[in-house]
């Protein structure tokens, strides 16, 4: 009997501006943020958390949102 694999989408953020020697990793069910300075890592994490909140308000999930809409939501949620 063949097994069926349920695939779930996962966002990955990579910060490349770390120079302080710290290895930062933030993981959740549908996203992972790695690297970056403290500021960059925090901004990426905030952006992704707000993105998932927006998706939930719209009744959508990472698995059923169109890539263009997801891109727009991410851009809307980047902290100023």
MDTraj code that builds the backbone (N, CA, C; nanometers):
import mdtraj as md
import numpy as np

residues = "UNK UNK UNK UNK UNK UNK UNK UNK UNK UNK UNK UNK UNK UNK UNK UNK UNK UNK UNK UNK UNK UNK UNK UNK UNK UNK UNK UNK UNK UNK UNK UNK UNK UNK UNK UNK UNK UNK UNK UNK UNK UNK UNK UNK UNK UNK UNK UNK UNK UNK UNK UNK UNK UNK UNK UNK UNK UNK UNK UNK UNK UNK UNK UNK UNK UNK UNK UNK UNK UNK UNK UNK UNK UNK UNK UNK UNK UNK UNK UNK".split()
xyz = np.array([
    [0.0848, -0.1166, 0.0000],
    [0.0000, 0.0000, 0.0000],
    [0.0899, 0.1237, 0.0000],
    [0.0629, 0.2153, -0.0882],
    [0.1422, 0.3389, -0.0971],
    [0.0992, 0.4355, 0.0122],
    [0.1961, 0.5021, 0.0696],
    [0.1622, 0.6021, 0.1704],
    [0.1489, 0.7374, 0.1033],
    [0.0672, 0.8190, 0.1589],
    [0.0420, 0.9511, 0.1039],
    [0.1071, 1.0534, 0.1939],
    [0.1836, 1.1415, 0.1352],
    [0.2515, 1.2448, 0.2116],
    [0.1769, 1.3758, 0.1975],
    [0.1407, 1.4343, 0.3098],
    [0.0788, 1.5665, 0.3070],
    [0.1897, 1.6695, 0.3113],
    [0.1988, 1.7461, 0.2071],
    [0.3003, 1.8502, 0.2030],
    [0.2392, 1.9808, 0.2495],
    [0.3174, 2.0521, 0.3277],
    [0.2739, 2.1805, 0.3780],
    [0.3797, 2.2833, 0.3405],
    [0.3364, 2.3995, 0.3019],
    [0.4291, 2.5054, 0.2643],
    [0.5003, 2.5594, 0.3868],
    [0.6187, 2.6132, 0.3634],
    [0.7017, 2.6643, 0.4727],
    [0.7795, 2.7839, 0.4202],
    [0.7693, 2.8979, 0.4882],
    [0.8471, 3.0155, 0.4505],
    [0.9831, 3.0085, 0.5193],
    [1.0868, 3.0488, 0.4468],
    [1.2213, 3.0523, 0.5028],
    [1.2796, 3.1906, 0.4794],
    [1.3293, 3.2522, 0.5858],
    [1.3950, 3.3816, 0.5771],
    [1.5409, 3.3652, 0.6173],
    [1.6303, 3.4238, 0.5386],
    [1.7733, 3.4135, 0.5670],
    [1.8318, 3.5540, 0.5755],
    [1.8878, 3.5863, 0.6909],
    [1.9545, 3.7145, 0.7098],
    [2.1037, 3.6965, 0.6873],
    [2.1614, 3.7836, 0.6083],
    [2.3025, 3.7691, 0.5715],
    [2.3923, 3.8746, 0.6334],
    [2.3384, 3.9592, 0.7187],
    [2.4164, 4.0712, 0.7716],
    [2.4628, 4.0526, 0.9159],
    [2.4907, 3.9311, 0.9569],
    [2.5346, 3.9089, 1.0948],
    [2.6869, 3.9153, 1.1033],
    [2.7355, 3.9953, 1.1965],
    [2.8796, 4.0091, 1.2154],
    [2.9183, 3.9976, 1.3617],
    [2.8199, 3.9652, 1.4462],
    [2.8473, 3.9613, 1.5890],
    [2.8746, 3.8205, 1.6409],
    [2.8770, 3.7223, 1.5516],
    [2.9082, 3.5860, 1.5919],
    [2.7911, 3.5062, 1.6470],
    [2.6748, 3.5678, 1.6637],
    [2.5574, 3.4971, 1.7145],
    [2.4903, 3.4207, 1.6017],
    [2.4388, 3.3038, 1.6344],
    [2.3623, 3.2235, 1.5389],
    [2.2161, 3.2308, 1.5810],
    [2.1384, 3.3038, 1.5061],
    [1.9978, 3.3241, 1.5406],
    [1.9101, 3.2323, 1.4562],
    [1.8195, 3.1628, 1.5235],
    [1.7249, 3.0743, 1.4555],
    [1.5904, 3.0894, 1.5251],
    [1.4881, 3.1179, 1.4470],
    [1.3511, 3.1225, 1.4980],
    [1.2693, 3.0290, 1.4109],
    [1.2012, 2.9335, 1.4749],
    [1.1221, 2.8368, 1.3995],
    [0.9802, 2.8306, 1.4532],
    [0.8888, 2.8075, 1.3608],
    [0.7488, 2.7835, 1.3952],
    [0.6970, 2.6790, 1.2970],
    [0.5728, 2.6465, 1.3096],
    [0.5163, 2.5396, 1.2265],
    [0.5306, 2.5673, 1.0770],
    [0.5114, 2.6924, 1.0355],
    [0.5110, 2.7230, 0.8923],
    [0.6198, 2.8201, 0.8484],
    [0.7166, 2.8487, 0.9357],
    [0.8269, 2.9352, 0.8933],
    [0.9527, 2.9112, 0.9748],
    [1.0649, 2.9468, 0.9139],
    [1.1950, 2.9442, 0.9810],
    [1.2704, 3.0696, 0.9408],
    [1.3320, 3.1345, 1.0383],
    [1.4157, 3.2518, 1.0141],
    [1.5544, 3.2157, 1.0667],
    [1.6559, 3.2317, 0.9836],
    [1.7922, 3.2000, 1.0254],
    [1.8848, 3.3157, 0.9923],
    [1.9816, 3.3364, 1.0816],
    [2.0853, 3.4355, 1.0574],
    [2.0387, 3.5781, 1.0752],
    [2.1239, 3.6674, 1.0312],
    [2.0955, 3.8097, 1.0391],
    [2.1411, 3.8711, 1.1694],
    [2.1595, 4.0007, 1.1644],
    [2.1890, 4.0758, 1.2866],
    [2.0660, 4.0694, 1.3763],
    [2.0806, 4.1138, 1.4987],
    [1.9661, 4.1146, 1.5903],
    [1.8498, 4.1934, 1.5302],
    [1.8806, 4.3105, 1.4722],
    [1.7762, 4.3944, 1.4129],
    [1.7107, 4.3268, 1.2929],
    [1.7912, 4.2752, 1.2027],
    [1.7373, 4.2112, 1.0821],
    [1.6547, 4.0889, 1.1177],
    [1.7059, 4.0069, 1.2054],
    [1.6342, 3.8856, 1.2458],
    [1.4996, 3.9223, 1.3081],
    [1.4999, 4.0232, 1.3929],
    [1.3754, 4.0684, 1.4554],
    [1.2753, 4.1210, 1.3547],
    [1.3236, 4.1988, 1.2578],
    [1.2342, 4.2536, 1.1548],
    [1.1748, 4.1423, 1.0684],
    [1.2574, 4.0454, 1.0320],
    [1.2069, 3.9338, 0.9507],
    [1.1035, 3.8532, 1.0286],
    [1.1318, 3.8274, 1.1550],
    [1.0382, 3.7508, 1.2376],
    [0.9064, 3.8255, 1.2523],
    [0.9133, 3.9544, 1.2804],
    [0.7915, 4.0355, 1.2927],
    [0.7120, 4.0343, 1.1620],
    [0.7806, 4.0476, 1.0508],
    [0.7141, 4.0469, 0.9199],
    [0.6386, 3.9169, 0.8967],
    [0.7029, 3.8062, 0.9244],
    [0.6404, 3.6761, 0.8990],
    [0.5227, 3.6524, 0.9937],
    [0.5383, 3.6876, 1.1200],
    [0.4278, 3.6704, 1.2150],
    [0.3072, 3.7535, 1.1709],
    [0.3303, 3.8783, 1.1331],
    [0.2204, 3.9644, 1.0868],
    [0.1602, 3.9110, 0.9569],
    [0.2433, 3.8530, 0.8722],
    [0.1942, 3.7941, 0.7469],
    [0.0961, 3.6815, 0.7764],
    [0.1303, 3.5937, 0.8707],
    [0.0394, 3.4846, 0.9065],
    [-0.0868, 3.5361, 0.9734],
    [-0.0771, 3.6435, 1.0498],
    [-0.1967, 3.7043, 1.1095],
    [-0.2885, 3.7582, 0.9998],
    [-0.2309, 3.8230, 0.8992],
    [-0.3101, 3.8755, 0.7875],
    [-0.3771, 3.7620, 0.7110],
    [-0.3029, 3.6564, 0.6853],
    [-0.3615, 3.5407, 0.6162],
    [-0.4809, 3.4866, 0.6943],
    [-0.4646, 3.4738, 0.8258],
    [-0.5732, 3.4224, 0.9088],
    [-0.6958, 3.5135, 0.9015],
    [-0.6746, 3.6452, 0.9067],
    [-0.7863, 3.7406, 0.8968],
    [-0.8592, 3.7265, 0.7641],
    [-0.7851, 3.6894, 0.6593],
    [-0.8449, 3.6726, 0.5260],
    [-0.9014, 3.5323, 0.5056],
    [-0.8895, 3.4473, 0.6060],
    [-0.9417, 3.3120, 0.5951],
    [-0.8580, 3.2235, 0.5038],
    [-0.7297, 3.2532, 0.4951],
    [-0.6411, 3.1771, 0.4073],
    [-0.5271, 3.1186, 0.4881],
    [-0.4535, 3.0304, 0.4240],
    [-0.3345, 2.9733, 0.4860],
    [-0.2200, 2.9796, 0.3857],
    [-0.1033, 2.9495, 0.4315],
    [0.0140, 2.9496, 0.3444],
    [-0.0023, 2.8459, 0.2325],
    [-0.0822, 2.7444, 0.2566],
    [-0.1013, 2.6381, 0.1572],
    [-0.2017, 2.6736, 0.0482],
    [-0.2863, 2.7735, 0.0715],
    [-0.3876, 2.8012, -0.0296],
    [-0.3904, 2.9468, -0.0772],
    [-0.2854, 3.0217, -0.0505],
    [-0.2783, 3.1597, -0.0977],
    [-0.1944, 3.1631, -0.2263],
    [-0.2346, 3.2470, -0.3182],
    [-0.1581, 3.2625, -0.4420],
    [-0.0268, 3.3354, -0.4132],
    [0.0772, 3.3023, -0.4874],
    [0.2094, 3.3598, -0.4602],
    [0.2106, 3.5121, -0.4713],
    [0.1372, 3.5703, -0.5648],
    [0.1322, 3.7161, -0.5797],
    [0.0688, 3.7796, -0.4565],
    [-0.0418, 3.7220, -0.4096],
    [-0.1075, 3.7755, -0.2905],
    [-0.0157, 3.7618, -0.1691],
    [0.0520, 3.6480, -0.1560],
    [0.1446, 3.6296, -0.0439],
    [0.2566, 3.7327, -0.0489],
    [0.3107, 3.7563, -0.1662],
    [0.4168, 3.8575, -0.1823],
    [0.3662, 3.9941, -0.1405],
    [0.2461, 4.0295, -0.1818],
    [0.1885, 4.1590, -0.1446],
    [0.1683, 4.1693, 0.0074],
    [0.1208, 4.0610, 0.0696],
    [0.0976, 4.0608, 0.2138],
    [0.2305, 4.0777, 0.2881],
    [0.3322, 4.0070, 0.2435],
    [0.4638, 4.0191, 0.3070],
    [0.5126, 4.1629, 0.2983],
    [0.5034, 4.2242, 0.1799],
    [0.5476, 4.3625, 0.1626],
    [0.4704, 4.4580, 0.2521],
    [0.3395, 4.4357, 0.2674],
    [0.2559, 4.5208, 0.3529],
    [0.2964, 4.5114, 0.4995],
    [0.3537, 4.3983, 0.5382],
    [0.3826, 4.3730, 0.6797],
    [0.5280, 4.3961, 0.7201],
    [0.6105, 4.4471, 0.6307],
    [0.7476, 4.4797, 0.6659],
    [0.7446, 4.6013, 0.7587],
    [0.8065, 4.5918, 0.8779],
    [0.8046, 4.7052, 0.9704],
    [0.8721, 4.8287, 0.9101],
    [0.8205, 4.9454, 0.9429],
    [0.8769, 5.0721, 0.8921],
    [1.0088, 5.1028, 0.9583],
])
top = md.Topology()
chain = top.add_chain()
for i, resn in enumerate(residues, 1):
    res = top.add_residue(resn, chain, resSeq=i)
    for name in ("N", "CA", "C"):
        top.add_atom(name, md.element.get_by_symbol(name[0]), res)
traj = md.Trajectory(xyz[None], top)
